[in-house]
Amino acid sequence: MAQYSTEVESSLEFHLDSRVKKERAFEAFIRLETIQGKHLIEEVCRKRISDARKIDPSLESGNLLKIITSNAYEKACLSSSLGSIAIELEALESTIHQHYPSWLDFWCDYLIYKLRKSYQGYSCPEQAPTYAYMPRVDGYYKSELVNVSSNTELVFTPYCSQPMRLADAILMSNLQTLVRKEQWYEILLDLELSQNETHFVLTAPSIDSEHRHLISSARIQCGKSLSEWLFFSHYFNNPLWHFENSNELGQLLVQQKVTSETTTSDASLQHQLHHHTLNKNAICEIIRLAISAPRSLGLYFLYLSQKRLAEVLDENQFCTAFIITQNPAMLYFYQSMSQKSYTNLAFFSSGTEQINKGMWYLPNVRRDFETTDFRSYKTKVLAEKRSQN
């Protein structure tokens, strides 16, 4: 074990920003995992998160980004032992943290490396040049609901020159966009959600290959697994969340035939949704919406992904979709809708950003998007933004 530990430390010690040095470190960790187990880094991350929360109990209601940027996390890494997990790794922490803000950032890069490595001959373009030709023509793109657990289709992403199995491509997209860019580190602790069950997938044809290009994806959580929904998880229901007028919302849920009983308080609104839903097969949760596209096409693909999501979910007999978002463009457009299409349930504001929990009434949302082209979408988003500034 010590031999591999020394090798990892040596690999990380100098110029970790060098691709060659990083690859040596990742390779050493791969060998470490063959001895210590494949969940080695996850165990270290969970231990450090737990240590930080013990030092500062207020972090219990915070997300992982808040935790790893806290003084408590830094103190935990400097002063708390890793116990029996991997004593040899303690000596590496200071070296890793010289080049990565946290174990979670290192873990994300490590997972990306392993994914690419599993497709031999990979390369890492900044952006696949073939994405540049893609038109802003809705009919050019294909959308569908897919059980990615059993899907064997290969697709391209902007992050690897080789086509990848759809489940791997979705995971790669989630790591590159939702973890690396948007810093939703919670995804690292539940990677399986990106690689199994039902996903919405938007793809484009390739001009020089039989394999399509992955444009966007989202995990669709069905109503039968309500207790596992992100919507009802601890972080998205802590006291820092502010509910809208719960009396009006409770009545609206009954009118829309989502639930059988109304409510008059914030606390019981969650109970109403969780325990009095009339048809769990008709509701779903949309999570991990990830757009894999150049910046110049990002807003268009965000628009088209939502439009197609509403369409395919409605066609598959879903009536209501629950969604959590902090994307400003999405929020501005929802605010331009009537309450019969989108209802905001709660929000959390940290001062620099706002996260909203809400519901789509799918037939109405589908109609709204069908009567809104991309130009109109941009106009509505900008108008709503100006009205609030």
Protein Blocks (a to p, Z undefined) as FASTA:
>chain_A
ZZmmmmmmmmmmnoplpmklmmmmmmmmmmmmmmnopklmmmmmmmmmmmmmmmmmmlmm
pcfklmmmpmklmmmmmmpcekjmommlmmmmmmmmmmggbfklmmmmmmmmmmmmmmgh
iacdfbdfklmmpccbfklpccddddfklpcbdcddfkbfbdcdfklmmmmmmmmmmmmm
nopaklmmmmmlmmgcjddddddddfkbcbdcdfbdcddddfklmmmpmklmmklmcfkb
ccddfklmmmmmmmnomambdcfbfklmmmmmmmmcfblmlgccdehiacdddfklmmmm
mmmmmmmmmmmmmmnopabdcdddfbfklmmmmmmpcfklpccfbdcdehjaccdddddd
fklmmmmmmmpcfklmmmmmmmmmmmmZZ
